Amino acid sequence: MKKHKAKKHAKKNKGFSLIELLIVVAIILIIAAIAIPNLLRSRIAANEASAVGSLRTLNTSMITYNVTYPTQGFATTFAQLGPVASGGTPDSTAAGLIDANLANSPNQKSGYTFALNDVAGTLPNSQYEFTATPVTPNVTGQRGFCTDPSGVIEQFAGGSSGPTIPTTTTACATASSPI
């Protein structure tokens, strides 16, 4: 007599169980909870670095404008430092020293709003002051910055994002520490 072996047909399940899927989702959420705050801090730091770089550019542009157009003094508007119309040549009304993001209203770049504050009020303008404040404090940036003809870029006191801009007072006078 032949022994008959019973064949067991096991049904193979394909796919993942609900528990396995929940574990994977939980792991992804834990990783996201750790990574997202670091990414936001990195973006704020990048915006602040961009604002400081833009203030350096604005300082250089203002000095260049003053040397190129000595009878005008310092520029009194961003448009005077801004890009030249297509096919045009630079002059004291559009010197072509800064890009359109900074030159055109609302004068925003990388999460910061820039202002040229009228601290002298006379022509030829012998004073200027630029301020950079976060568009949305603690989201696009945490600190406000300013600079004047000294060329020193300062942050506002106590981590403040800065004054309401533009202003007719010297905001840099209330700033606390050079960058």
Residue frames relative to the residue before (quaternion, step in Angstrom):
aa qw qx qy qz dx dy dz
M 1.0000 0.0000 0.0000 0.0000 0.00 0.00 0.00
K 0.3616 -0.7279 0.5516 0.1872 3.43 -1.05 0.91
K 0.3866 -0.6995 0.5461 0.2509 3.45 -1.01 0.87
H 0.2481 -0.7689 0.5761 0.1241 3.44 -0.89 0.94
K 0.2067 -0.7717 0.5899 0.1169 3.53 -0.66 1.09
A 0.3599 -0.7193 0.5542 0.2141 3.47 -0.88 0.93
K 0.2872 -0.7507 0.5719 0.1639 3.50 -0.79 0.99
K 0.2390 -0.7543 0.5974 0.1303 3.43 -0.88 1.00
H 0.1837 -0.7668 0.6080 0.0925 3.47 -0.79 0.99
A 0.1245 -0.7958 0.5913 0.0403 3.52 -0.29 1.27
K 0.3609 -0.7187 0.5553 0.2120 3.50 -0.91 0.93
K 0.2269 -0.7801 0.5699 0.1230 3.57 -0.70 1.09
N 0.2854 -0.7436 0.5836 0.1585 3.53 -0.87 1.04
K 0.1861 -0.7617 0.6108 0.1098 3.50 -0.97 0.87
G 0.6884 0.4451 -0.3537 0.4505 3.55 -1.09 0.81
F 0.5552 -0.6043 0.4658 0.3311 3.51 -1.35 -0.12
S 0.4676 -0.6457 0.5175 0.3108 3.50 -1.17 0.57
L 0.6722 -0.4979 0.3674 0.4066 3.55 -1.27 0.33
I 0.6322 0.5364 -0.3248 0.4552 3.58 1.00 -0.79
E 0.6549 0.5062 -0.3149 0.4645 3.59 0.91 -0.87
L 0.6564 0.5044 -0.3115 0.4665 3.58 0.96 -0.80
L 0.6516 0.5133 -0.3130 0.4626 3.59 0.98 -0.80
I 0.6313 0.5227 -0.3311 0.4676 3.59 1.03 -0.72
V 0.6513 0.5050 -0.3128 0.4722 3.59 0.94 -0.85
V 0.6536 0.5024 -0.3127 0.4718 3.61 0.91 -0.85
A 0.6447 0.5201 -0.3207 0.4592 3.60 0.95 -0.82
I 0.6455 0.5113 -0.3161 0.4711 3.59 0.96 -0.82
I 0.6504 0.5095 -0.3133 0.4683 3.60 0.94 -0.85
L 0.6592 0.5051 -0.3087 0.4637 3.60 0.95 -0.81
I 0.6360 0.5152 -0.3316 0.4690 3.60 1.01 -0.74
I 0.6546 0.5006 -0.3101 0.4741 3.59 0.92 -0.85
A 0.6545 0.5053 -0.3128 0.4674 3.61 0.96 -0.84
A 0.6484 0.5225 -0.3239 0.4490 3.60 0.95 -0.81
I 0.6621 0.4757 -0.3004 0.4951 3.59 1.12 -0.57
A 0.7426 0.4615 -0.2326 0.4259 3.61 0.86 -0.95
I 0.6426 0.5767 -0.3473 0.3658 3.64 0.87 -0.85
P 0.6617 0.4840 -0.3481 0.4547 3.69 0.78 -0.74
N 0.6341 0.5215 -0.3336 0.4633 3.59 1.04 -0.71
L 0.6449 0.5138 -0.3232 0.4644 3.58 1.01 -0.74
L 0.6479 0.5114 -0.3178 0.4665 3.59 1.01 -0.79
R 0.6428 0.5034 -0.3214 0.4796 3.60 0.99 -0.80
S 0.6343 0.5277 -0.3281 0.4600 3.58 1.02 -0.75
R 0.6524 0.5067 -0.3156 0.4668 3.58 0.98 -0.81
I 0.6363 0.5146 -0.3282 0.4718 3.60 0.98 -0.80
A 0.6564 0.5059 -0.3104 0.4657 3.60 0.93 -0.88
A 0.6508 0.5046 -0.3167 0.4708 3.60 0.99 -0.78
N 0.6416 0.5140 -0.3237 0.4684 3.61 0.99 -0.79
E 0.6596 0.5031 -0.3120 0.4631 3.58 0.95 -0.85
A 0.6427 0.5086 -0.3214 0.4743 3.60 0.99 -0.79
S 0.6372 0.5177 -0.3210 0.4721 3.58 1.03 -0.77
A 0.6394 0.5266 -0.3259 0.4558 3.61 0.99 -0.80
V 0.6516 0.4973 -0.3133 0.4795 3.58 0.95 -0.85
G 0.6485 0.5128 -0.3129 0.4674 3.60 0.98 -0.83
S 0.6507 0.5087 -0.3130 0.4688 3.58 1.01 -0.79
L 0.6320 0.5165 -0.3343 0.4712 3.60 1.05 -0.71
R 0.6141 0.5241 -0.3468 0.4774 3.60 1.06 -0.68
T 0.6452 0.5145 -0.3110 0.4714 3.57 0.97 -0.86
L 0.6591 0.5064 -0.3087 0.4624 3.58 0.94 -0.88
N 0.6265 0.5277 -0.3342 0.4662 3.60 1.01 -0.77
T 0.6700 0.4942 -0.2924 0.4704 3.56 0.86 -0.97
S 0.6505 0.5218 -0.3067 0.4588 3.57 0.98 -0.86
M 0.6615 0.5102 -0.3081 0.4552 3.56 0.94 -0.86
I 0.6496 0.4937 -0.3164 0.4839 3.60 0.97 -0.79
T 0.6372 0.5194 -0.3205 0.4707 3.59 0.98 -0.83
Y 0.6387 0.5210 -0.3187 0.4680 3.58 0.96 -0.86
N 0.6700 0.5156 -0.2935 0.4462 3.58 0.88 -0.96
V 0.6783 0.4714 -0.2851 0.4863 3.58 1.01 -0.81
T 0.6820 0.4943 -0.2848 0.4577 3.59 0.98 -0.83
Y 0.7920 0.1607 -0.0639 0.5855 3.59 1.00 -0.82
P 0.0882 -0.8690 0.4839 0.0528 3.61 0.57 1.14
T 0.6396 0.5277 -0.3478 0.4376 3.62 1.05 -0.55
Q 0.6422 0.5321 -0.3146 0.4532 3.59 1.22 -0.39
G 0.3488 -0.6997 0.5357 0.3192 3.58 1.12 -0.58
F 0.7310 -0.3300 0.2836 0.5257 3.58 -1.05 -0.72
A 0.5901 -0.5663 0.4368 0.3745 3.56 -1.19 0.55
T 0.2999 -0.7611 0.5492 0.1705 3.57 -1.12 0.67
T 0.7600 0.2304 -0.1612 0.5860 3.60 1.29 -0.12
F 0.5915 -0.5497 0.4487 0.3829 3.55 -1.25 0.38
A 0.5966 0.5920 -0.3631 0.4022 3.59 1.04 -0.73
Q 0.6243 0.5440 -0.3445 0.4423 3.60 1.05 -0.68
L 0.7006 0.4227 -0.2581 0.5137 3.58 1.13 -0.60
G 0.5693 0.6864 -0.3272 0.3126 3.55 1.26 -0.52
P 0.7431 -0.4367 0.2914 0.4150 3.51 -1.38 0.07
V 0.4952 -0.6397 0.5159 0.2817 3.49 -1.27 0.63
A 0.5526 -0.5945 0.4622 0.3573 3.58 -1.10 0.69
S 0.6517 -0.5367 0.3694 0.3883 3.56 -1.15 0.65
G 0.8264 0.1794 -0.1637 0.5081 3.54 -0.78 1.07
G 0.5863 0.5977 -0.3629 0.4090 3.58 1.28 -0.12
T 0.3900 -0.6806 0.5559 0.2752 3.52 -1.33 0.03
P 0.5812 -0.6007 0.4104 0.3645 3.57 -1.06 0.65
D 0.0897 0.7622 -0.6391 0.0497 3.55 -1.13 0.72
S 0.7424 -0.4317 0.2669 0.4373 3.59 -1.24 -0.05
T 0.6536 0.4949 -0.3301 0.4679 3.63 1.21 -0.19
A 0.7686 0.0136 -0.0151 0.6394 3.60 1.28 -0.38
A 0.1148 -0.8633 0.4909 0.0211 3.53 0.12 1.34
G 0.3923 -0.7464 0.4645 0.2706 3.61 1.21 -0.26
L 0.4345 0.7304 -0.4296 0.3052 3.58 1.08 0.67
I 0.7756 0.2074 -0.1356 0.5806 3.62 1.19 -0.40
D 0.5686 -0.6128 0.4282 0.3431 3.56 -1.21 0.43
A 0.6963 -0.5043 0.3341 0.3863 3.54 -1.31 0.37
N 0.5791 0.5909 -0.3856 0.4084 3.65 1.06 -0.60
L 0.7207 0.4087 -0.2388 0.5065 3.55 0.95 -0.85
A 0.6938 0.5183 -0.2807 0.4138 3.58 0.99 -0.82
N 0.7568 0.3857 -0.2057 0.4861 3.59 0.98 -0.79
S 0.5651 -0.5949 0.4566 0.3439 3.53 -1.13 0.76
P 0.5801 -0.1187 -0.8058 -0.0089 1.72 -2.00 1.50
N 0.4999 -0.6879 0.4146 0.3241 3.63 1.17 0.50
Q 0.4161 0.7030 -0.4669 0.3385 3.56 0.86 1.02
K 0.0855 0.7656 -0.6340 0.0673 3.50 -1.16 0.74
S 0.8662 -0.0198 -0.0169 0.4990 3.58 -0.95 0.95
G 0.7601 -0.4230 0.2142 0.4444 3.57 0.80 1.02
Y 0.6756 0.4383 -0.2964 0.5134 3.60 1.24 0.22
T 0.2750 -0.7172 0.6165 0.1733 3.54 -1.22 0.67
F 0.2087 -0.7875 0.5741 0.0824 3.55 -0.87 1.03
A 0.0629 -0.7874 0.6129 0.0221 3.55 -1.09 0.77
L 0.2536 -0.7004 0.6466 0.1645 3.50 -1.25 0.68
N 0.1858 -0.8267 0.5265 0.0694 3.54 -0.29 1.28
D 0.3702 -0.7206 0.5493 0.2048 3.55 -0.96 0.91
V 0.0157 0.8350 -0.5477 0.0502 3.56 -0.07 1.28
A 0.6859 0.4481 -0.2924 0.4933 3.61 1.23 -0.23
G 0.1958 -0.8369 0.4871 0.1552 3.55 0.94 -0.92
T 0.7181 0.3811 -0.2628 0.5196 3.60 1.19 0.18
L 0.2948 -0.7181 0.5949 0.2087 3.56 -1.25 0.45
P 0.4965 -0.2320 -0.8342 0.0608 1.56 -1.91 1.50
N 0.5221 -0.6691 0.4427 0.2894 3.49 -0.92 0.97
S 0.1452 -0.8220 0.5486 0.0488 3.58 -0.64 1.09
Q 0.7323 0.3070 -0.1968 0.5751 3.58 1.31 0.05
Y 0.0703 0.7659 -0.6390 -0.0139 3.54 -1.27 0.33
E 0.0345 -0.7682 0.6375 0.0476 3.51 -1.32 0.26
F 0.1657 -0.7599 0.6230 0.0830 3.54 -0.93 0.97
T 0.0709 -0.7638 0.6380 0.0680 3.55 -1.10 0.72
A 0.1402 -0.7489 0.6427 0.0806 3.53 -1.23 0.64
T 0.0231 0.8012 -0.5952 0.0566 3.57 -0.65 1.14
P 0.5621 -0.6105 0.4244 0.3621 3.61 -1.03 0.70
V 0.5214 -0.6158 0.4893 0.3310 3.58 -1.05 0.78
T 0.7723 0.0429 -0.0048 0.6338 3.58 0.98 -0.92
P 0.3514 -0.7694 0.4875 0.2164 3.61 -0.19 1.24
N 0.8367 0.1576 -0.1949 0.4869 3.54 -1.10 0.96
V 0.6631 0.4157 -0.3282 0.5289 3.59 1.24 0.26
T 0.7844 0.2367 -0.1325 0.5578 3.60 0.78 -1.02
G 0.7881 -0.0994 0.0585 0.6046 3.58 1.24 -0.31
Q 0.3615 -0.7429 0.5231 0.2095 3.55 -1.20 0.48
R 0.7785 0.2981 -0.1520 0.5311 3.58 1.10 -0.62
G 0.3063 -0.7070 0.6033 0.2057 3.52 -1.28 0.53
F 0.1888 -0.7921 0.5760 0.0719 3.56 -1.15 0.67
C 0.0329 -0.7816 0.6211 0.0476 3.55 -1.26 0.38
T 0.0457 -0.7718 0.6328 0.0419 3.52 -1.34 0.31
D 0.1398 -0.7740 0.6143 0.0633 3.55 -1.24 0.51
P 0.7769 -0.3558 0.2035 0.4780 3.66 -1.17 -0.13
S 0.5305 0.6166 -0.4236 0.3986 3.61 1.18 -0.27
G 0.4136 -0.7251 0.4510 0.3159 3.59 1.20 -0.53
V 0.5361 0.6119 -0.4090 0.4133 3.58 1.26 -0.07
I 0.2292 -0.7519 0.6039 0.1320 3.56 -0.89 0.96
E 0.0720 -0.8144 0.5756 -0.0137 3.55 -0.73 1.12
Q 0.3409 -0.6901 0.5877 0.2492 3.54 -1.28 0.44
F 0.5635 -0.6211 0.4254 0.3403 3.54 -1.12 0.62
A 0.6521 -0.5701 0.3598 0.3468 3.51 -1.17 0.75
G 0.8658 0.1587 -0.1144 0.4605 3.51 -1.18 0.70
G 0.6253 -0.5572 0.3419 0.4261 3.58 1.12 0.52
S 0.3296 0.7578 -0.4995 0.2599 3.58 1.27 0.29
S 0.4519 -0.6821 0.4984 0.2866 3.55 -1.09 0.64
G 0.6660 -0.5379 0.2869 0.4300 3.59 1.26 0.06
P 0.6538 -0.5275 0.3793 0.3877 3.54 -1.35 0.12
T 0.5925 -0.4807 0.4662 0.4478 3.52 -1.33 0.03
I 0.1452 -0.8271 0.5406 0.0510 3.58 -0.74 0.99
P 0.5735 -0.1815 -0.7970 -0.0533 1.51 -2.25 1.12
T 0.2621 -0.7596 0.5799 0.1345 3.52 -1.27 0.43
T 0.3887 -0.7107 0.5283 0.2544 3.58 -1.19 0.40
T 0.6235 0.4897 -0.3597 0.4919 3.56 1.25 0.13
T 0.5562 -0.6157 0.4304 0.3555 3.55 -1.16 0.40
A 0.2773 -0.7917 0.5272 0.1355 3.56 -0.28 1.26
C 0.6108 0.5664 -0.3536 0.4257 3.58 1.08 -0.64
A 0.5702 0.5921 -0.3872 0.4175 3.58 1.18 -0.45
T 0.7136 0.4146 -0.2514 0.5057 3.59 1.16 -0.53
A 0.4936 0.6445 -0.4393 0.3848 3.58 1.26 -0.07
S 0.3776 -0.7841 0.4576 0.1823 3.55 -1.03 0.71
S 0.8542 0.0791 -0.0047 0.5139 3.59 0.77 -0.82
P 0.4636 -0.6667 0.5086 0.2861 3.56 -0.98 0.88
I 0.4333 -0.6732 0.5353 0.2692 3.55 -1.20 0.59
